[in-house]
Amino acid sequence: MAKVLFLVASILVWGNVFFTNASFAPSLIVDMANIIMNNYCSPEKLLGMKEAIEAASSNTDVLNIPDAETLANVLSTGVQTTISDPRLKVSYEPNYVPVVPPEMPPLPPEQLIAVLQTSIKLDILEGNTGYLRIDHILGEEVAEKIGQLLIDLVWNKILPTSALIFDLRYTGSGDITGIPYIVSYFTEAEPPIHIDSVYDRPSNTTTKLFSMSTLLGDRYDMSKPLIVLTSKNTKGIAEDVAYCLQNLKRATIVGEKTAGGSVKISKIKVADTDFYVTVPTAKSINPITGSTWEVTGVTPDVEVNAEDALATAIKIVNLRAEVPDIIEGSATLIANNYAFEDIGADVAERLKGLLANDEYSMVVSKNNLEVKLSNDLRTLSGDKSLKTTSDTPPLPPMNYSPEMYIELIKVSFHTNIFENNIGYLRFDMFGDFEEVKAIAQIIVEHVWNKVVNSDAMIVDLRNNLGGPTTAIAGFCSYFFDAGKEILLDKLYDRPSGTITELRTLPDLTGTRYGSKKSLIILTSSATAGAAEEFVYIMKKLGRAMIIGETTAGTSHPPKTFRVGDTDIFLSIPTVHSDTTAGPAWERAGITPHIPVSADAALETAKGILNKHFAGQK
């Protein structure tokens, strides 16, 4: 009520302050307010209007105004600001003649054809993509009169296309009864779908709009892509059509946010004056969203400038034509190469099931497709490493000088000696064996020798994201004794069907830590890949105590596969650790002996070792 009182009061004040050359009776404001109160489509926004009208009618002041048009503009601004609806307008039009929709005259067929050709544009684009532009949404009455002509001249040419681009960028008018007709041609015949509800304020009635079971001509196949183009000039009934198709998940909207008009606008004369109030008297309420597109407009699925909408739509259609082959190709690659054969076969079949169920029918870009495919692969497999990826070539090895390697190693490794001669070693990435081998002596001198003589060691892998597994056997070997070869793990490679054994190395650079001194490994949910393989081996062989969080559950380094001749690439784990001794760590992660938060892991480890050494004293 306060907002409406403010409206009336502000109108009166504006008149008294600014207008000095004419007079105007306050009753006109009351009449205008009554029109809004009795006809505006959202009465919940008019709370307090009745009291405001009574307050205005008791005011006998005369508004001083320069002219009627200026007053109309002031009133429009006040109403629009107060109710937050730019569709409400007050105008002064002494020569206004109400527009009566003309009835379609009984024209001969050749003239009807000419009329249709000026209002409807049709084309068949490259790739058998249909293009249909309609600048006015026909109503039920007109459609019944010229329906067969529309079918023969337009619709039957659209039906054989592989996809349709429906252009509503220039559609600013239409008849509400045309909404079910258009939507029904893009939905199934049965069951009828509740596509919209229209509330009419003057009659206080709500009409539910349903898809139609019977149509003249055939429906457009539900499996074919439908793109609707919009612009800021798309208005009224065209907005409703776009919004219905969008929320039925039948069409992808491409272009600009629409005008935010109304399904019904009425221009009502104010008493015996030449003033008129333009007011939205009905509103659409979508049964799926429970809200409306009015005022705010329809937000496109792909927002681009109106002039770029057609080109963007063509790209989307072309991409969707490739999607079946991309999904089928991805399924084949996974079935043939994924490390765990049974899981790979299951993922492949379920992925093809998603395709058959039209789960990929609404992709709008290569990135959108890659994101969806990655999410689906991770969900279906439970494997974070099975995903789409970019085909980034590996960086060439850097030709560092010994001095540069030393500085790099100092940054990459962190060492310390804690109380009771407890060594601490942290590094956040595993390197390739050949690269590590070339600088092994530098690592030993500047890192390993700082901790190798400790009485116990904490290896911190809480931030280790993995890397190549080629150096795992060598690193493990430092924590076992010389003279006895130990089988660390067996790695099964799915594409080749071969098994590789990881064993401790007989010769190492530097001194071994050996198998007798205590070793604790710290983990977190970020510990991944090669770091997990190291943790898995040391836990399985009983060589280390694991403290922290369950690891990420990723995989051995995956391989990159190109999907057919496309520029879509998959990252597929092809290797898994020996599962004969227990469940794999891949996809599941490694559970620590002592579960604590990653932040508390180091202090927990130090406390255990300090207690151990205290007991020896």
N, C-alpha and C positions, 0 to 999 in steps of 0.2 A: 504493500500500500504506500509506503514511503516514497518509492520510486515514482509511482503514478502521481501522487500529490506534488512531488517535485516537478514533474512534467507540466501539470496544469499551472502551478505557481510560476514556474520559469517562463511559460508562454505569456502570462499576464505581465510579468515584470519586464520582459523583453519589449513588449508592446509599449508600455508606459515610458521606458527609457529611450527607445530609439525612434519611435514613429510619431510624427508631429503634424502631418498634413491631412489625415483622414480619420474616420472613426469606424469602429466595427463592434457589433454587439457580442458579448461573451457567450450568448446562446449558441453561436455557431460552433464554438469550441465544444460545448456540451453535446451538440448533435454529432460532431465528428467522433467524440469519445464514445458515444453510444453505438455508432456504427462499428467501431473497433471492438467494443465489448461484446456485441451481439454476433459478430461475424469472424473474428480472428481465430485462426485454426488451433492455437495453443492457449486455451483459456487459463491454464495454470500460471501463465506469465502475467496475467492481468489481475492478480489479487489486489483488492483495494480500489479497483477502478470505479465501482459504484459510489463509494464514499467520496472519491475525488470528483466525480461528476456533480454530486450534490453540492460540494464545496464551490465548484466553479459556477454552478447555476445561481447560487446565492450572491455572487459577486456582481454588483451593478456598475462597476467601473466600465468605462468605454475605452476600448483599445485604440490608441492612435497609430495609424499605419500609413505608409506612403502609398502603397498600392496592393492590390489583392495577390498578385504573383509573388511579391516579396513575403507577404504573410504566409502564403502556401509553402514557400521554401523554409521559412522559420518553423512552421508547424511540422513539416516533414523531418527536419533535423531533430526536433525535440522528441517526436514519436520514435524515430529510428534509434536514437541514443538511449532512450529510456527503456524500450522493450528489447533492444539489441537485435533488431531485425531490419535489414536494409530494404526488404521487400515492401514494407509499409510506406506509402507515399501520400502526400496531400498535394493536389494540383488545382490550379484555377484555369478552367477551360470553357470560356463562354460559347465557343462554337463547337463544342464536343458533340459528335454523333456516335452513339453506341455502335460498336462493330457487331454485326450479325453474321455468323458463319454462313457463307453462301451454300445453298443446296446444289449438289452436282446436277447440272442440267442433263437431259437425255441426249448425249452427244453420239454421233455416229462413230463406229469403231476406229476409223482413221484419225479422228480428232482426239479420241481418248488415248490412242497410242502416242500422239504428239504431246499431250499433257503429261503422260507418264514419263516420257523421255526427257522432259525438262526438269522433273523433280526427282528422278531416280537415275543414278549413274551406275553402270555395270561394266566390269572388265574381267577378263581372265588373264592373270599375270603369269610370269614364267614359273614353271614348276607346278602348273595346274592349281594355282591359288586364286580363289575367287575374290573379287573386290566389289563391294556393294555400298553405295552411298545413298542415304535417304535424308533429305533435309526437312521433312515433315512426317510425323508419325500419323498414319491414317487411322481413323476410328472405325468402329464396327459397321456403321451404316454405309460408309463409303467403300470399305473393304468388301462388303457383300455385293455391291453394285459392280465393282471392277475386279473382283477377286480372280476370276478365270483369266482375265487379261494379264494380271500380275503373275499368275502361275505360268502362263504361256510365254510371256515376253521376258520375264525376269527369273522367277524362281527355278524353272526347269533348266535354265542355263547354269544356275548356281549349284544345283544338286550334285552333278558329277565331279565337282572340284574336290581336291584333296584337303583343302583348308579354306577358311573364309575370313577375310578382313572386312569387318562391318564398320563403316565410317560414319560416326555421329558427331564429327567435329563441327559441322555447320547446322546441326539440328537444333532449332530454337523454339519449335512449336509442335503441337501434336494433340491428339485426343486420348483421354485416359482409357477409353475402351479399347484402344489399340495395343495396350501393354500385354494382356494375355495372349493376343494373336501372335505378336512377335516372339515372346518368350517361349510359347508352346512349340514353335517350329524348331527349337533347339533343345527340347526336352523329350522324354519318353511319353508315349500316349497314356500309359497307366503305371502307377496310380496317379490321379490328379495331385498336383503339388500346390500347396498354399504359397503363392509367390509374393503377395503383397496385401496390405490392409490399408484402406483409404478412409480416414475420418473426415466427415463433412460437418463443419461447425453449425451452419444455419439450421440444418435438419437434425443435428446431434445424432447422426447415424454413422456406423462403420460398415464399409463394404469390403468383404474379403474377395480377393482376386485369385482365381485358381487357373492352373494350366488346363488347356482344353484337350479333351480326349479325341475329338473329331476335328479334322482340319481339311481344308481344300488342298490337295496335293500332298506330297510326301514330306516327312521331317528330315532335317539335316542330321546326318549320322552323328550320334553322340561321341563316337571315337575320333571324329575329325576336329582338328584345332579350330577354335573360334577366337579371334582377336577383335576387340571393340576399340575404336579410336575415339578419343575425346579431346576437347579443348575447353578453354574458359568460356567459349560461346555455346557449349553444349548445355541445354537448359530444359527444365521442366520434365515433360514426359520422357524425353530422351535420357535424362539423368536416371529416371526410375528404371527404364529398360536396362541401362548399363549396370545399375546397382543390383537389380534382381539377378541378372546373369552372373555378375561377379560373386555374389554370395551363394548362389547355387553351385559355385565352382565349375560353371560351364564355360565361362569366358575369361580371358585375360584382358584387363583394361590397360591401354597404352596411350600416353599423351599427357595432357594437363588436367589439373583438378577442375572439375566442372563448375558452372556458375553458382550453384546453390539456389535454384529457383523454387518452383512450387508445382504441384500437380494441378492446382486450380487457383487462379488469380481473378478477383472480381473488382471492377471499378464501380463504386457506389456513389450516387449523387447525394450531396448533403442538403437535405430539406429542399427549399425552393431557390437555392443559390446556384452559382456556377462553379462551386467548389466540388471536388470529387476526392474520395478516399480510395486508394488502391490497396487492397488487403488480401492476403492469402486466406481463402476460406476453407481449404481442405489440406490435409497433410498425409503423406505416406509414412507408414510404420512397417518396416520390414520384419516379417515373422522370424527370420533367422537371427538378425542382430538385435532386434528389439528397439532399434533406433532409426533415424531417418537421414537422408542425404540432403535434406532441405537446409538452406542457409549456409551450411558448411561445404556442400558440394561432395562429389564422388572422388575419392582419392584413387588415382590409378595404381595398378600393380607395378607398372614401370612408368616412372614419371619422366617425360622428355618434353621438349618444346613441341607444340602442335605441328609445326612444319617438318619435324623429324619423326613424327609418329609412324607414318606409313613405312618409311625405310626401316625403322626399328621393328615394326611388326613383321616385315618380310624376313628379317634376320631371325626372329623368334620362330617363325614357321619353318624356315630352313633348318634350324637347329633341331626342332622337334621331329623333323623327318629323319634325322640321323640318330635320334635317341634309341630306337629299338636295336639297331646294330651295335651301338655303343654298350648298351646293357647286356645284350647277348654276348658280345665279345668279352666284356668284363667277366661275365659268369664263366665262360670257357677258360679264360686265363686263371681264374681262381681255382676252378675244378682241377686244372692240370698242374698247378704249381704251388698251391698253398701248402705249407709245411705239414699240416695235419690233414691227411687225405679225406677222412670221413667228414670233418668239419668243412673242408673246402667244397665237397660235393653238396653238402646241405646248404651252405651259403649260396652256392650257384643256383640251386633249384628255387630257393626262397627269393632270391633276387629276381629271377625270371617271373616268379609269381607276382612280385610287386609291379613289374612291367605290365603283366597281363591285367592287373587290377587298376591300371591307369594311374598308378602312383607317380609316374614320371610325365604325365600328360600336360602338366602346367609349368614346366621349367621355362624360364624366360631368358637365360643367358648361360654361357659356358661356365662362368663362376658359380651360378646358381645350381647347375647340374653337378658340378664337382663337389660342392658343399653337401648337396643332398645325397649323392652317391657315397661320399665318405661317411656321412652320418649313418646311412643304412648299412654299410659294410661293417662299421664298428658295432652297431646294434645287433646285427645278425650273427656276427662271429664272436663278439666279446673281446676282440683284439684291437687294441688302439693303434697298432702298426699297419693294419690293413685299411688302406685309404687311397684317395687320389693324391697325386703329387705333381710337381713340376719337373720337367725334364732338364734339370740343371746339371751340366757337365761338371765332373769333379775338377777342383782347382789344381793346377799343376803344382808339383812340389816346389817349395820355396828354397832358393839357394842361399841359405844363411851362412854367415861366417861363424866360426866358433864363439866369438864374443857375443854375437847376436843370439845364438842358441842359449848361451849362459843366461842372458837377460830374460829370454822367453821362458826358460825353465824356472827362473826365480819367481816369475809371475804366476806360472801354471801350478807350481807345487808349493805347499805350505807345510813346514815342519816345526816341531817344538819338542822340548824335553820337559815333562812335568815332574812334580814331586815323586819320589821313589824311582827315579830313572825310568819313567814311563814315556815311551816315544809316541809322537803324534805325527801322522802323515795324511795330508789331504790333497787330492787332485780331483778335478771335475770332468775329465774326459780321458778315455783310453785312446792311444794312438795306434796307427798301423805298425805291424811288427817290423817291416823293413825300415820304416822311418825311425822307429825307436831304436832298432839295432844299430843304425848309423850314428846315433848320439848316445848310446848306452853308457859309454865311459863318462861323458859329461854329466848325465843324470846321476850316476853312481857317486861322482866326486862332489856334486853340488846339492844332492838331495839324500840319496840313500845312506851315504856315510854319516849323515847327521843323526840317523835314528837306528842304524843297524846294531849298535852296541848297547841299546836300551835293554832293560830286563823284562819289559812287556811292551806291546805296541797297540795303538789305536789307529786303525785305518778308517778315515772319514770319507764315506761315499754318499753322504746325504745330498750333495749337490751334483753328483756325477750323472751325466745324461747319457753315458754309453760311449758309442764309437765302434770302431772295428774290433772284432773278437780275436784277431790274429795274434795279439800279444798276450792273451789270457794265459796260455800254457806257460810262457816264460815268467810272467808275474807270479803265478801260483808257485812255481818252482822255488822261488826264494824262501818260501815258508815250509819247505820240506827238506829232508837231509839228502846229501849227495850219496851216490852209490846204490840207490834203490829207485828204480823207475816205478812211478805210480800212475795208474790209469785215472785221469781226472774226469773225463766225460766222453760220451759218444755222440757225435753230431750226425743226424740224418738229413741228407739233402734230397728234397722231394723231386726236383726236375731230373736229376741224374739217377736217383734211386740208390745212391751210395752212402756208406757210413764212414765217417772219419773219426779216428780216435785221438783225443787230446791226452798227451802224456807229459810228465815232468821232463825237463831238459837236463841232460847230463852236464852241460857246460854253460856257465853263466858269467856275466861280467860283474865283478865285485864279490862280496862275501854274502853267503846265504844267512838268512835269519834262523833257519832250522825249524824243527818240529817241536822243540821242547818248551820254548818260551810262550807265554800267554799272548793271545791275539784276539782283539775285539774289533768287529767291523760295525760301523754306524751306518744306518740306512734311513731313508725317508720315502714318502710316496713319490718323490721325484727321481729316486734311484732307478736307472733304466738301462736296458740293452746289455751291453758288454759288462757293465758294472753288476747287473743281476746275474749274469753267467758266473762271474767271479764269486759272488756271494753264494750262489747255488752250490758251486763246487766245494767251497770251504765249509759250508754248513753240512753238506752231504757226507764229506769225509771226516767230519768232527774236528776240523783243524781250528775253527774260530767260533767265538760266541757272537751272535748277532743281536744288536741292541738298536731299537728305534721303531720305525713304522714299516708296515708291509710295503714292499717295493712296487713299482709302477705296473709290473705285469705286461711288459712290451714284448720284445722278441729279439732274436739275433738280427743283425743288420739286414733289412729287407732288400729285395732287388726291385728295380724299376722296369715295368713292362709297358709298352705302347699298345693302346687298344686299337687294333686294326690299322687303318691309314689315317686315323684322326690325330688331333693334338691333345688327346686325353691320355694321361699316364696313370698307372696304378703302382702303388708301393705294396708289394706282396712279400710277407715273410716266407721264405722257402726252406729254412733250416730249423730243426728243433732238437733240443737236448734229449738224451737217453731217458725214456719213460719206463723202462723195465724195472727200475728201482723205486719208482713212485711217480706221483703226478708231476707234470711239467710245470715249470715256473712261468712259462710263456702264457699270457692272457690272464694268469691268476696272481702273479707276484710271489714273493718269498716272505713268509711270516717269520719275524724275528724270534729269538729265544726269549728275549725280554722286551715286550711291547711298551714303549713309552713314546711321548711326542718327540718329533725330530728336535725341537728346541732343547729338550731335557736329556737327549741321548748322551751327549758328551759328559755332562756332569755325572750321569748315572754310571757310565763306563769308568770314569776316574774314581768314583766312590767304590766300585767293586774291586778295582785293582788296588787301591790304597788299603782297603780292608784286608785284601789277600796278603799284601806285603807286611801289614801291621801284625798279622797272625804269625808271620815267619820270624818276627823279632822276639 
